[in-house]
Amino acid sequence: MSDLKIVLLGITGAGKTCLVKRMVSGTFDDKEPTTLGASFIQKKYTCKTGTQYSFAIWDTAGQEKFESLSTFYTRDAGAAIIVYDITSKSSFDSLMRMYKKLDFASEDCFSILVGSKYDLVENDPDSRKVSVESGEKFAKEMNSSFFECSSKTGFKVDDIWEEIGQLFIKLLANRNKVAKSKSKPKIKIDQPEIDEEVIKYDQKEEGCC
């Protein structure tokens, strides 16, 4: 059983699959096929203390015909990476629809908003359709961390992993705190009151009456 379930959400072409491949294996393929349904990847994560955890990553399909399935993969997720393409206004406009899927996630699920394909903007600044400020504002409204990254060059991808790790450690600490607060208190057994007169009677010397 995995310690953390992570789900990736975003419309088709947002760059989810390329991002998860770069995050997990450090590779990039610009001919990556479109995900159908969902794909699953297991990833080991080692925190700074040396403790190793298992992350289960679900990359969901972005096509509308598969959107009803994405809520199934979102169920009980502890983390969500929501991806949009910074060169596509329509992918940004779809974000609220993606966030609504988190209604099926764990109550303490944390989320990270990622603007992908930063390399395209580096090569051609005019290709940007979503400003950094718009991304930051939306992430703040959704209580999400925010990054712009490039799966092609690896720009900021490691920072996303580090953020997931830090938020996961906080999540574990909060869960342990809640578990302790819900633990049953020790039952105090009251000692019965002792009748001093009875004690005095028992201590009298036996004799005839």
N, C-alpha and C positions, 0 to 999 in steps of 0.2 A: 504494500500500500504506500502511495506517495505521501510525502509530508505537505506538499502544496500543489494544488491544481491551478494551473494558469490557462486562461482562455484568451485567444486573439480574436478581435472583432473588427470589422471594417468591410466596406463594399468591395466588389471585384475590382482589382487593379490598384488597390490602395498600397500594396506592397507588403502584406502580412507574411506571406510564405518566404519571400526573399529575406525579410527581417529575421524570422525565426531561424532560418538556415545560417545566416551570418552570426546570430547570437549563440547558436548551439555548436556549429562546426567551423565557423570562421570562413565559410565559403560563400560565393555569389555566382548565380547563373541567371543572366538576363533573359534566358529562354525557359525559365521555370514555368511548368504547366500550371494552369488554373486549378485550385483545390476544388474537389468535388465532395460535398458532404463535410468531411473533416479529416485531418491527418493528425497523428499522435506521435510525439517525440518525448523520450525520457531524458532528463538531464540531472547530473549530480552537481550539487552546489556545496562548496566548503566555505564556511564562515571564517572570520578572523581568528576565532578560538580553536579552529581545527575541526570542529564538528561538521560532519557531512550530512546533507539532507538530499532527498529525492524530489525533483520537481517534475510533474506531469504536465506537458504543454499540449493544448489542443488548438490547432490552427483551423478555424472554421471557414466554410465557403462563404463568399460574399454575394453570390447571385441571389436574386429575390426569391427564386423557387426553392432555395435551400434555407432561407432565413428562419422559417419555423423550426428547423432542426437545430439552429444555433442556440436556441433557448434550452434545448436538451443538454448540450455540451457546457452551457454556462452554469447549469444547476450545481450548486455546492462549490463553485469555484472560490478560491481564496484570493485570487489576483486576476486582474484583467488588463491586457494591453490593447488599447483601442487605437487603430491606425488610420490615418488619412494621408492623402497625397497633397503636398503643399503646392503642386502645380495644377490641382484640380479643385475648383470651388465646389463642384457637386459632391465630392467625397467629404469635404468639410461640412457641407449642409446636411449630410446624412448622419452626423455624429450623435445627435439627440436620439435618433432611432436605435443606434447601437447601445447607448447608455441605458436605455429602457430595458434592454435584455438583462441587465445586472439585477433586476428585481428577482431573478431566479438564483442569483449567486448567494454565497454565505453572507450572513448579516454583517460580518466584519471584513468583507472583501475590499481590498484596496485596488485602485486603478491608476494606470499610467497612460497619458495621452501622447501619442507619437506622430509627429509630422514627418513623413518619409520622403525620399528622393531629393535630399538636400544637394546631392552632386549635380542634379540638373539645374538648380538655381545658381550654383557656383559657376557653371559653364555659361549660363544665360540668365542673368538677373531678371530679365523681362518675363521669364517663364513662370515666375512666382505668382500664384493667384490667391494665396492665403498668407497674410502678414504674420510675423512672429507675435505681434501684439494681440492679434485675434486668437491665435492658438493659446497664448498665455491666459488671456481673459476667460476663454471657454474652460480651460483646465481648472482655473481657480473657482469658477462657478460650480464645477463638478467635483471639487475637492480632490483633484488628480494632480500627480506630478506631471511635468511637461518636458518633452525633448523634441528637437528636430534632429534627424539623423540621416545617414546614407548607408544603406545596406551594401552598396557597391564598393564604397571606399572604407567602410567601417567607422566612419565619423560618428562619435557619440554612442556607438552601440555598447561598448563596455560600460559606459556610464549608466545605461539603462539597466544592465545586469546588476551593477553595484546598488542601484536604487531598489531594485526588486529584493536583493539580499537584505538590505537595511530595513526595508518595510516589513519583510517577512520575520526578521528577528523581533521587531516591535510587536508584530501580530502575535507571535508566540508568547512574548512577555505579558501582553494584555490577556491572552487566553488563560495563562497560568494564574494571573491575578484574579480573574473572574472565578476560576475553579476553586481557588483557596477561599474566596469570599462566600462561595456557595457550599463549602464543606460543612458537614454537621458539627455543631459545637459539642464538646465533651459533656456527657450527662453527669451532673453533680448529684451524688447520692447523699441526702441529708441523714445525719446520724439521729436515731430516735432519742427523744428526751428521756433522761433517767430520773426516776422518782426517788428522791433522796430518802423518803420515809421507808421505802421498800428496802433500800440498802441498809439502813439502820436496823430494821427488823431482822434481816438475814444475819447481821453481825452479832445479835444477842446470843448469850450462852444458853444452851438448851438446859431445861430443868423440868421438874414436875409441876403441875398446875394445881 
